[in-house]
């Protein structure tokens, strides 16, 4: 009986040896790949958390520079933020905040540059859309009408479509293109929430151009 079991065990061992000889390398490489991927994922998660923590600290630095009210320091802080943490949401939020600060400090060109960076580089389409709308507004203010339209034509997310149409209407109205401006204001009016104050503001603009948006007649 013992010999019979020994023979069975030997056969099983031989089968295992044969199987391992045939598939052992493939299994080993598969395990290495799986464990390597797991380690890489954990490493990436740690790196992301570390990046987020550092980016948050640098965002605080940007805010401190803004509170200081010195344009040069604000620009330096933001430049550091872009260099080190450009792809993060913190950098894109900082860009919007910096642009507002620089505009208030009398640096509209620097504000445009900050908004342009967010519009071009942001991985978040919402931030990019906000930057485009604000940038178009600064171009409108400086009478760079074609630049404003170019920014708006580069596209915004659907939830900002009414704002984009309204801003485009402002630009066209400033150019004296009444018919085109009315069309954009009407698009903004239709896309806006029925009960919003913003919709009423667009209605006022249409009324000023001799249009009743409810009727669509001059």
C-alpha positions in Angstrom: 0.0 0.0 0.0 2.8 2.4 0.9 4.6 1.6 -2.3 1.4 2.3 -4.3 1.0 5.7 -2.6 4.7 6.4 -3.2 4.2 5.7 -6.9 1.2 8.0 -7.1 3.1 10.7 -5.3 6.0 10.3 -7.7 3.7 10.5 -10.7 2.1 13.6 -9.3 5.5 15.1 -8.7 6.6 14.3 -12.2 3.4 15.8 -13.6 4.0 19.0 -11.5 7.6 19.1 -12.7 6.5 18.6 -16.3 3.8 21.3 -15.9 6.2 23.8 -14.3 8.9 23.1 -16.9 6.4 23.9 -19.6 4.5 26.8 -18.1 6.7 27.9 -15.2 8.4 30.8 -16.9 5.2 32.1 -18.3 3.5 31.9 -14.8 6.6 33.6 -13.2 6.5 36.5 -15.7 2.8 36.8 -15.3 3.1 37.1 -11.5 5.9 39.6 -11.9 3.8 41.7 -14.2 0.8 41.5 -11.9 2.8 42.3 -8.8 4.7 45.0 -10.6 1.5 46.6 -11.8 0.1 46.5 -8.3 3.3 48.1 -6.9 3.2 50.7 -9.7 -0.4 51.5 -8.9 0.3 51.9 -5.2 3.3 54.1 -6.1 1.3 56.2 -8.4 -1.4 56.7 -5.8 1.2 57.7 -3.3 2.8 60.1 -5.8 -0.6 61.6 -6.6 -1.4 62.2 -2.9 2.1 63.7 -2.4 1.6 65.9 -5.5 -1.8 67.0 -4.3 -0.5 67.9 -0.8 2.4 69.9 -2.2 0.2 71.6 -4.8 -2.2 72.6 -2.0 0.6 74.1 0.0 1.8 76.1 -3.1 -1.8 77.2 -3.7 -1.7 78.7 -0.2 1.5 80.5 -1.2 -0.3 82.0 -4.2 -3.1 83.2 -2.0 -0.7 84.8 0.4 1.0 86.6 -2.5 -2.4 87.8 -3.7 -3.3 89.1 -0.2 0.0 91.0 -0.3 -1.2 93.0 -3.3 2.1 93.0 -5.2 1.6 92.0 -8.9 5.3 90.9 -9.3 5.0 88.5 -6.3 1.7 87.1 -7.5 3.2 86.4 -11.0 6.3 84.7 -9.5 4.2 82.5 -7.2 1.9 81.5 -10.1 5.0 80.8 -12.4 6.3 78.5 -9.7 2.9 76.8 -9.4 2.8 76.2 -13.2 6.3 74.9 -13.3 5.9 72.4 -10.5 2.2 71.5 -10.5 0.9 72.6 -13.8 -1.3 69.5 -14.5 -3.1 69.7 -11.1 -6.5 71.2 -10.5 -4.9 73.5 -7.9 -2.8 75.2 -10.6 -5.8 75.7 -12.7 -7.8 77.2 -9.8 -4.9 79.3 -9.0 -4.8 80.6 -12.6 -8.4 81.9 -12.3 -7.7 83.5 -9.0 -4.4 85.0 -10.2 -6.1 86.5 -13.3 -8.7 88.2 -11.1 -6.1 89.6 -8.8 -3.8 90.8 -11.6 -6.7 92.6 -13.3 -7.7 94.3 -10.1 -4.0 95.3 -9.6 -4.1 97.0 -13.0 -2.3 94.3 -15.0 -4.8 93.3 -17.7 -2.2 91.8 -20.0 -0.9 89.6 -17.3 -4.4 88.6 -16.4 -5.1 87.6 -20.0 -1.9 85.5 -20.0 -3.1 83.7 -16.8 -6.5 83.0 -18.3 -5.0 81.9 -21.6 -2.9 79.4 -19.8 -5.9 77.9 -18.0 -7.9 77.9 -21.2 -5.1 76.0 -23.1 -3.7 73.8 -20.4 -6.6 72.9 -18.1 -7.5 69.2 -18.1 -10.8 70.2 -16.6 -13.1 71.5 -19.3 -15.2 73.5 -16.8 -12.1 75.5 -15.7 -11.1 76.0 -19.3 -14.6 77.3 -20.2 -14.6 79.8 -17.3 -11.2 81.0 -18.4 -12.3 81.5 -22.0 -15.4 83.5 -20.9 -13.3 85.7 -18.7 -10.6 86.1 -21.3 -13.2 87.0 -24.0 -14.5 89.7 -21.5 -11.0 91.2 -21.1 -10.5 91.2 -24.9 -13.9 92.9 -25.3 -12.9 95.5 -22.7 -9.7 96.3 -24.6 -11.7 96.4 -27.9 -9.8 93.4 -29.2 -13.1 92.1 -30.7 -11.7 89.5 -33.1 -9.6 88.0 -30.3 -12.6 87.8 -28.1 -14.6 86.0 -30.8 -11.7 83.7 -31.5 -11.6 82.6 -27.9 -15.3 82.1 -27.7 -15.3 80.1 -31.0 -12.7 77.7 -29.5 -15.6 76.2 -27.6 -17.0 75.8 -24.1 -18.9 73.0 -22.3 -22.7 72.9 -22.8 -23.5 74.2 -19.4 -21.7 77.5 -20.4 -23.3 77.8 -23.8 -25.7 80.5 -22.7 -23.0 82.6 -21.2 -20.8 82.2 -24.3 -23.7 83.3 -26.6 -24.3 86.3 -24.4 -20.7 87.2 -24.4 -20.5 86.8 -28.2 -23.6 89.0 -28.4 -21.8 91.7 -26.4 -18.8 91.6 -28.8 -21.0 91.8 -31.9 -23.0 94.6 -30.4 -19.8 96.5 -29.7 -18.8 96.0 -33.3 -22.1 97.5 -34.4 -23.4 94.2 -35.8 -26.9 94.4 -34.5 -28.5 91.5 -36.4 -25.8 89.1 -35.4 -25.8 90.3 -31.8 -29.6 89.8 -31.6 -29.2 86.3 -32.8 -26.6 85.5 -30.1 -28.7 87.2 -27.4 -31.7 85.2 -28.4 -29.7 82.0 -28.3 -28.6 82.9 -24.8 -32.1 83.8 -23.7 -33.4 80.4 -24.9 -30.6 78.4 -23.3 -30.8 80.2 -19.9 -32.9 79.0 -17.0 -36.4 80.3 -17.1 -36.4 81.8 -13.6 -32.8 83.1 -13.5 -31.8 86.7 -13.1 -29.3 86.1 -15.9 -32.2 85.5 -18.3 -33.8 88.7 -17.4 -30.5 90.5 -18.0 -30.3 89.1 -21.5 -33.9 90.2 -22.0 -32.9 93.7 -21.1 -30.1 93.7 -23.7 -32.6 92.5 -26.4 -35.1 95.1 -25.4 -32.4 97.8 -25.8 -31.9 96.5 -29.3 -35.7 96.8 -30.0 -36.4 93.1 -29.7 -39.0 91.3 -27.5 -37.5 87.9 -26.9 -40.9 86.4 -26.0 -42.2 87.3 -29.5 -38.9 87.4 -31.4 -40.1 90.5 -33.3 -38.6 93.9 -33.7 
